[in-house]
């Protein structure tokens, strides 16, 4: 099997295992999202380094919920990977980010961290819970448990969240051995799949549990009324969610 096909095979196996094992956790997270959105809440996403890519996936996404806010810290984005790698280990930095995040009691905060061992994601999750939010972690349990936590209290993200969704990745993230090295990271692709699955179930529960039409955005390239549809939804939380 060539390396590209080996990657696709590993991706298929991982998503299949995740779908089977994590359905209860996704359902719990989706229920929390649906209840919060029905009450007028915003869903917040946070991630550092490459996990920031997963955190931005649901922002103004076709098929995504409109009331979504990405808590973005410029120093933690993957555009400056060495800087982000150092910054996410700094104790106390999460408090500064939370200070301007406008996270409110009863809302849901999704924290994405493949390793789950760095200080900032852990402290961010703990701080969000203190604010009264339900914290959902998207993390790689196998990788996290195989690495030493950098939080001074020995906590990992999976210890700091209310609900943990395991991506079922491998330690080191890569899945295609090539000599003494390996290629093919899974965390971004699988993380984005989790985010979209969570969105789908939350939208379904908004209808089933609350009798509401879910505030789902449509592709602005789909039909002539798309822009007006999206603007009407985004206007509801324009003061809390970035418009770009």
C-alpha positions in Angstrom: 0.0 0.0 0.0 1.3 3.4 -0.9 1.7 6.1 1.8 -1.2 8.1 0.6 -3.6 5.2 0.7 -2.2 4.1 4.1 -3.1 7.6 5.4 -6.6 7.4 4.1 -7.0 3.9 5.7 -5.8 5.2 9.0 -8.1 8.1 8.8 -11.1 5.9 8.0 -10.3 3.5 10.9 -9.9 6.4 13.3 -13.1 8.1 12.4 -14.9 4.8 12.6 -13.6 4.1 16.0 -14.4 7.6 17.2 -18.0 7.4 15.8 -18.7 4.2 17.7 -17.0 5.1 21.0 -17.6 8.8 21.3 -21.3 9.0 20.4 -22.4 9.4 24.1 -19.9 12.2 24.7 -20.9 14.0 21.5 -24.6 13.6 22.4 -24.0 15.1 25.8 -22.0 18.0 24.3 -24.6 18.6 21.6 -27.4 18.7 24.2 -25.5 21.4 26.1 -25.0 23.3 22.9 -28.6 23.0 21.9 -29.9 24.1 25.4 -27.5 27.1 25.4 -28.3 28.3 21.9 -32.1 27.9 22.6 -31.6 30.2 25.6 -29.8 32.8 23.4 -26.3 31.7 24.2 -23.1 31.7 22.1 -20.9 28.6 21.5 -17.2 29.5 22.1 -14.3 27.6 20.5 -10.6 27.9 21.6 -7.4 26.2 20.5 -3.7 26.9 20.3 -1.2 26.0 17.7 -2.6 23.7 15.0 -5.6 23.1 17.2 -6.6 26.7 16.5 -7.4 25.5 13.0 -10.0 23.1 14.4 -11.4 25.9 16.6 -12.0 28.1 13.6 -13.7 25.4 11.6 -17.2 26.2 12.7 -16.9 30.0 12.4 -19.4 31.3 9.8 -19.3 27.9 8.1 -21.9 26.7 5.6 -24.0 24.2 7.6 -22.7 25.6 10.8 -24.5 27.4 13.7 -24.6 31.2 13.5 -24.0 32.0 17.2 -20.3 30.8 17.2 -17.4 32.8 18.6 -13.7 31.8 18.3 -11.6 33.0 21.2 -8.5 34.0 19.2 -5.2 34.9 20.8 -2.8 36.1 18.0 0.2 34.7 19.9 -1.3 31.2 19.8 -2.1 30.9 16.1 -0.3 28.3 13.9 1.0 31.1 11.6 3.8 31.5 14.1 4.3 27.9 15.3 7.4 28.4 17.3 5.9 31.4 19.1 2.6 29.5 19.7 4.5 26.5 21.0 6.2 28.6 23.6 3.2 30.8 24.5 0.9 27.9 25.2 3.2 26.8 28.0 3.0 30.1 29.9 1.1 30.0 33.1 -1.4 32.8 33.7 -1.7 33.7 30.0 -5.2 32.0 29.8 -6.5 34.5 32.4 -5.7 37.4 30.1 -7.5 35.7 27.2 -10.5 34.9 29.3 -10.7 38.5 30.5 -11.9 39.7 27.1 -13.7 36.5 25.9 -17.2 37.4 27.1 -18.0 33.9 28.2 -21.3 33.8 30.1 -22.9 31.4 32.6 -24.8 28.6 30.9 -22.8 28.8 27.6 -20.6 26.1 26.1 -16.9 26.4 25.5 -15.2 23.9 23.3 -11.4 23.7 24.0 -9.4 21.9 21.3 -5.9 20.5 22.1 -4.5 17.3 20.6 -2.0 16.7 23.3 -4.0 18.3 26.1 -0.8 18.7 28.2 0.0 22.4 27.8 -0.8 25.0 30.4 -2.9 27.5 28.5 -5.6 25.1 27.2 -5.9 23.6 30.7 -6.1 26.9 32.5 -8.5 28.2 29.9 -10.8 25.3 30.5 -10.6 25.7 34.2 -11.3 29.5 33.9 -14.3 28.9 31.6 -15.8 26.5 34.1 -15.4 29.1 36.9 -17.4 31.5 34.7 -20.2 29.0 34.7 -19.7 27.6 31.2 -19.9 23.9 30.3 -16.5 22.9 28.9 -16.1 20.4 26.1 -12.6 19.1 25.4 -11.7 17.7 22.0 -8.4 15.9 22.7 -6.3 12.8 21.9 -6.5 10.7 25.1 -3.7 8.3 24.1 -1.3 11.0 23.3 -2.2 13.0 26.4 -1.7 10.1 28.8 1.6 9.2 27.1 3.1 12.6 27.7 4.0 14.5 30.9 1.5 17.3 31.7 3.1 20.8 31.8 0.4 22.2 34.1 2.0 22.8 37.6 -0.8 20.8 39.2 -0.3 17.9 36.9 -3.6 18.4 35.1 -4.4 17.6 31.5 -7.2 19.0 29.5 -9.2 15.8 29.9 -9.0 16.5 33.7 -10.3 20.1 33.4 -13.4 19.6 31.1 -16.9 18.6 31.9 -17.2 16.5 28.7 -14.3 14.9 26.9 -14.5 13.8 23.2 -11.5 11.6 22.4 -10.3 11.8 18.8 -8.8 8.3 19.1 -5.5 9.5 17.6 -2.1 7.9 18.2 0.7 9.3 20.4 2.6 11.7 18.2 -0.4 12.2 15.9 1.2 10.7 12.7 0.1 7.4 11.3 2.2 6.5 8.2 5.6 5.1 9.2 8.4 6.0 6.8 11.7 4.5 7.8 12.5 5.8 11.3 10.1 8.7 10.9 6.3 9.1 10.3 4.1 11.3 8.3 0.3 12.0 8.1 -1.1 13.9 11.1 -4.7 13.2 11.9 -5.7 15.7 14.5 -6.8 18.6 12.3 -8.9 16.4 10.0 -10.5 14.3 12.8 -11.0 17.4 15.0 -12.9 19.1 12.2 -15.0 16.0 11.7 -15.9 16.1 15.5 -16.8 19.7 15.3 -19.2 19.2 12.4 -20.7 16.0 13.9 -21.3 18.0 17.1 -23.0 20.8 15.1 -25.2 18.3 13.3 -26.4 16.7 16.5 -26.9 20.1 18.2 -29.0 21.3 15.3 -31.1 18.2 15.4 -31.7 18.6 19.1 -32.7 22.2 18.7 -35.6 20.9 16.6 -36.4 17.8 18.6 -36.0 19.2 22.1 -36.9 22.8 21.7 -39.1 22.9 18.6 -36.8 25.5 17.0 -35.5 26.0 13.5 -31.7 25.7 14.0 -29.8 28.9 13.1 -27.8 27.2 10.4 -25.8 29.2 7.8 -25.9 28.4 4.1 -23.2 28.7 1.5 -23.1 32.2 0.1 -22.3 30.6 -3.2 -25.4 28.4 -3.2 -28.3 30.7 -4.2 -29.3 34.3 -4.4 -31.0 34.5 -1.0 -28.1 33.0 0.9 -26.5 36.3 1.9 -29.7 37.8 3.3 -30.4 34.5 5.2 -27.0 34.5 6.7 -26.9 38.2 7.6 -30.3 37.9 9.4 -28.9 35.1 11.6 -25.5 36.7 12.2 -27.1 40.0 13.2 -28.7 38.4 16.3 -25.3 38.0 17.9 -23.3 40.6 16.0 -22.2 42.2 19.3 -20.6 39.0 20.5 -19.4 37.1 17.4 -16.8 38.4 14.9 -18.2 39.2 11.5 -14.9 39.6 9.6 
